[in-house]
Structure formats: structure tokens, C-alpha cells
Amino acid sequence: MDNREERASCDFFNGTGGSALRADCGPQRKAFRALHESGCFVIPNPWDVGSARYLQHLGFPALATTSAGFAFSQGLPDSDVAVSRDLSLSHIATIAGAVDLPVNADFASGYGASPEDVEDSVARCVATGVAGLSVEDATGEPSSPLYELPFAVERIRAARQAIDRAGGEVLLTARAECYHVGHPDAFRESVRRLQAYAEAGADVLFAPGPHEAEEIKALVEAVRPKPLNLLVVRDIGLGVGTIAALGVRRISVGGALALAAWTGFVRAARALKSDGSFAGLAGLEPYADVNAFLAADLRARQTRELILSGASRP
């Protein structure tokens, strides 16, 4: 794919908050791939533009969207049915266009049951300008919560084909949802599925659920040399350094940061209503600090856009 084709694909779903700064996705995609080649990095999950820009400000090397965090911000449950494909794509494009960092899309179950539908949806997700995306193997049906493995593999192959047709730079993460759906032998079934997804073309493997060091290390070994993403949504007694020593390449936090915000809000609101107390408003981040950060961020982005627009003139 030449640069003109890549720019066109990255601009296609550029939503509010996006700009010409993300018109060329190549640098972010190359940087994201490089992050997975060695070491370990934390990829936090913002739920809106403000949280994304603050996480960039803190110096994280990449970001990932969170389907839960976004759904909650829209007054919706975390569900492929409640959050439509178009709404999800618009949000992903907004986050990808709002920062200069690589962004990985939490793309739920690929917004399609059949491999053909997954391929179409993934092609649309690639067009938002993301550097990576994840596809789950959960069906959403309590009676049969996971796709049968041969069919799940076909879905990953379809996602791989969509990415390859777009130039192949976007990293594909395959998720095995065995722990989340309560599979009776979640570890063994996760290994079986992740190994099959690796053979089907997944670049990164992800089985959200394990928190014990021994189990995490066993998953790392099972998918090696492919990198493993570990989800940490609570204090599991292991720090980033310890997790890195287990061989984990990438650590995400899912909807945990959004839930941290919800926790502060809910506690303060309940205290205000139930007790008539303003105690929940103690220790707030100062308004002036947040406003000053966003004002400085806006000025910096406007300056860069002026520079880029001037450089693009003949």
C-alpha cells in the first residue's frame, strides 16, 4: 500500500476530535509493532478524548480503547448489541484521531458472527487509523458462550485477511474468553485456543482472567514466541516489574480506569444524597490544574496543525 492509499484509509472514519495529524498512520503502526518486539509496556485504556490526552501527557507509549468505559459513558451496558458497530467505530476513530500515540481498538467480538461479517467489520476498524485491534471468541449466548474452535479460527483468519488486504501493518490480537465465560478448564482451553489463533495469523494473544504468577507465566510459555497481553483490572499483588519478569509483553487495564472515575462519582453522589455530606468532594484534582492542562494541550495541537498545514502548501 502506498502512502496515498494509507492516508485515505486512515481518514475514512476520522471522527470528532480527529485531525490531519493522524492522516498518515504509518509511524504509529510501526511504533506499535516495535513495542511488541521486546520488553514489557503498559497500554492504559481511556474512555474519552480528555482521558486519552491526559494519558498521552503522562508518557504512556500507546493507548487502547475500552468497550466498557465507552459504553458506560454513553449510558449503555457493555454489549455488542447495545453499542452498535457504527457507534463503536466512531468512538475508535475519535480516540485514534485525538492523540499522536498508537491506539489499539477493543473491537469486542468483531461485530459479526460469520467470518465474512468479521472481515468486513475489521476492514472498517482498520480504516479508523488504529495501530491494532482485538477480536474476541465469545458469542454472547449463555447456553453456548464460546464459538466452536474451528469456527473461531475461521473468524481470526478472516480478520487477518482484512488486515492484510489493507497493507498488513495493523496488529491483530486474538482473545480467548474462557475465564470470562466460566469455562470449567479455563487455562487448558485458553492455551488450546490461543495456539490455534496464533497459527491462524494473530500477532498478539490475550486470555483475560488469570492473576496468579505461575498461571501467567505458563500462558506466556504456551504462546511463545508470540507476545501475550495481560489484563489487570484490580490490585493483584503483582507490579509491572514482576509481571514483566514473567515474560508478559503488554499489560492493559480494560475498563478499570473508567471504573475508578465511576467509583469516585458514585461515592460522592451517594454521600450527597443519603447523608447530605460533601465529604466525597474532598481531595479533588484542582479545577485549575485540569483546565490548565487542557488549555496547554489545545494550544500545542493548534500550533502543530498550523505548522503541518503550512508545510503541506506548495
Buried (B, 14 or more C-beta within 10 A) or exposed (E): BEEEEBBEBBBBBBBEBBBBBBBBBBEBBEBBBEBBEEEBBBBBBBBBBBBBBBBBBEEBBBBBBBBBBBBBBEEBEBEBEEBEBEBBBBBBBBBBBBBBBBBBBBBBBBBBBEBEBBBBBBBBBBBBBBBBBBBBBBBBEEEEBBBEBEBBBBBBBBBBBBBEEBBEBBBBBBBBBBBBBEBEEBBEBBBBBBBBBBEBBBBBBBBBBBBEBEBBBBBBEBBEEBBBBBBBBEEBEBEEEEBBEBBBBBBBBBBBBBBEBBEBEEEBEEBBEEEEEEEBEEEEEEEEEEEEBBEEBEEEBEEBEEEEEEEEEE
